[in-house]
Amino acid sequence: MNVHHLLTTYGYAAVFVFVGIESLGIPLPGETMLITAGAYAGSTHKLSVWGIVAASIAGAIIGDNIGFWIGDKGGYRLLHRYGRYIRFDEPKMKIGRYIFDRHGPKVVFFGRFVSVLRTYAAFLAGTNRMSWRKFLIFNAAGGVIWSAIYGFVAYGAGHTLHRLSGTINLVLGIVAVIAIATAFVVMRRHIKKLEATAEAAYPGPLPAE
């Protein structure tokens, strides 16, 4: 996939589509497109950096909200009905909901800056029934700040940032893996306590819808 060719052919629409599709849960290189667009605008001035950032913000917010809706309407129902077959039973669903109720804003906001979480954070937020209004606020904040930082810095730094983007993503990916692994270990050690806490927060069976 030639990101640069698509950018020069479709301009702002390419930024919107790539960022939007990545945000709704399909692993497309939205961040790479944003950085490429910023560097292209800085070196050729054929596109406006303000237009690039605006397209990225729109794609991030719209894509994430579609991903949230898919998780809320489809992911939750599938887990509720079939989760036990993959060892994700109701107590674990309650833990997921508890985590997103308590820490969802941080996951949604900071997830925008980490490649793996950026793709799936919205879907997971919807699946775990995070409040949509709360999701929208922190999702929009993350989308605006992420788009502005990467768009304007790429515009100013040009191809230098584009060359470094792979290293930056690798470092952030390693940090994310370590953080997720650490959280998993902590959860494994305290799973019974978490189950009891989540059960107290959501007593009784979870609704199917």
N, C-alpha and C positions, 0 to 999 in steps of 0.2 A: 504494500500500500504506500503510494507516494504522497505523503502529507503535503509537501511543498507544492506539488502539481495541483492537488485539490484546492489548496488555499488560493493559488494564483488564478484558478478557474472560477471558483465560486465565492471567494472573498469572505465576507462576514458570515454568510450562510454556512460555510464550512466550519467556522469556529462554533457557531450555535449548535449545529448538528452533532459534531464530535463531542463537545462538552455535554450536551443534553443526553446523548445516547449512553455515554459513560456513566452519567449520573443516575440514570434509571436502572442500572444494574448490568449493562453489557460492557465487557472490558474492551473499550475502544480508547486509543491514546488521546484523550481530550486535553490533558495537560501539555503533551507534546505539540498539539495543534495550537494551543494558546501561546506557548513560547515561540513557536515558529512564526506565528502571525505577528507577535510583538517585534521580533527581530526583523521580519520582512518589512514591517511598517517603518522601523527605525532606519533601515538601510536604503529603502527605495522611496518611502513616503507615498506609495501608491494606495495605502489604506490608512485610515485614521486610527490612532491608538485608542481614542475614546470610543470609536465604533467597535473595535475589537473587544475592549473591556465590557462594553454594554452587551454585545452578543454573547460573551462568555457568561456574564451574570444571568442573562435571560435563560440561556441553556442550562446553567447549573440549577437555578431555582425551578424551572419548569420540569426538567428531567428528574430532579430529586423528588418533586411532588408526585410525578407519575410513579416513580419507584416506591414511594411511600404508599400510594394508593394500591399498587399491586400487592405489596406486602400485607397491607391491612385487609384487603378483600380476598386475596388468594393464598398468600403465605401462611396467614394465621389459620385459615380453615384446613389447609393441607396438614399443618403440624398437629392441629387439634384432632384430626381424624386418623392420620397415619403416623404421627410422630413416634408412637410406641414401637413401631416396627424398626425404627432406626435408633432405638434406645433414647428417644427424646420424649419422655412421658410428661404427664401434666405437672408434676412437681418441678421439672426442669423448665417447663414453659412459664411457670410462676416465677422462677428465679430470673428468667430473661425479662419478664415484665417488670419485676422489682428493680432490676439493674437499670432498665431504661426509664422507669419512673423517677429513680433517684439520680442517675448520672447521664440520662439521655442527652441533655443539652451539650454536655462536654463531648460525648461521642459524636454527635452530629456536627458540632462546630469544628473540632480538631480533626475529625475524620476527613474533612474536605482537603486537608493538607497532606494526607497519607494515601498513596496510590490504591492500596487494597481496600481500605475503609471508604475511600471516596466512591468506589464503585458500588459497595453494598450497604453502606450506613443507612441510607434512606429506606431501602427494602427491609432491613432488620428493624428499624424504628417502627415501620408500619406493622410488621409481623408481630412485634412485641407490644403493639397497641399504645405507643407513646402518644400523648396528646398532640393532635395535629396543629393546634395554634402554637404550642410551645415549639414543636418541630419547625414550623414555618419561620418563626422569629430567628432561631439559632441557625437554621439552614440558610436563610437569606443573608444573615450576617456573615457566615462563613463563605458563601458564594461571592458576596461583594468584595470582601477583603482578599480572598484568594485570587480572584480575577484581577483586582487592581494591582496586587503585589507582583504577580507573575507577568501580567500584561505590560505594566509600566517599566518594570525592571528589565524585561526582555527588550522593550523598545529602546531603553537607554544603553543596555549592555550589548545589544545586538547578538551576533553569532557566538560570543563568548559564553553567554548563559546557555545557549542552545547546546553547545558542546559539553557543558557541565551538567546539563539536566539529567543525563543518565546516571552520573555519580550521585547527584542529589537524591534521585529517586531510590537508588540502591541503598544509600545511608538511611533514608526515611523508612524504606521497606524493612531493613534489618532491625531498626528501632521498633517498628510496629510488630514484627514477629516476636522480638524479645518481650515486648509489653503484653502481647496476647498470650505467649507461653507462660509468663509470670502470673498473669491473671488466671490462666487455666490451672496452674499448680495450686494457687491459693484457693481457688474454688474447689478443687479436688480434696484439699485438706479440710476445708470447712463446709463441705457440701451439705452435711446434715443440719448444721447450724443455719446455713442459707435457706435450706428447704423449710425449716421451722419458721424462720423470719418471713419468708415469702408466703407461707401458708397463713401466718397470722395477718399479713397484709391483705391477702385475698382468700379468705376462708371459703370452703366449699368448692364445688366443681366450677371450672371456668365455662363461660357460655360458648356454645358451638359457633356462634356468629360473631 
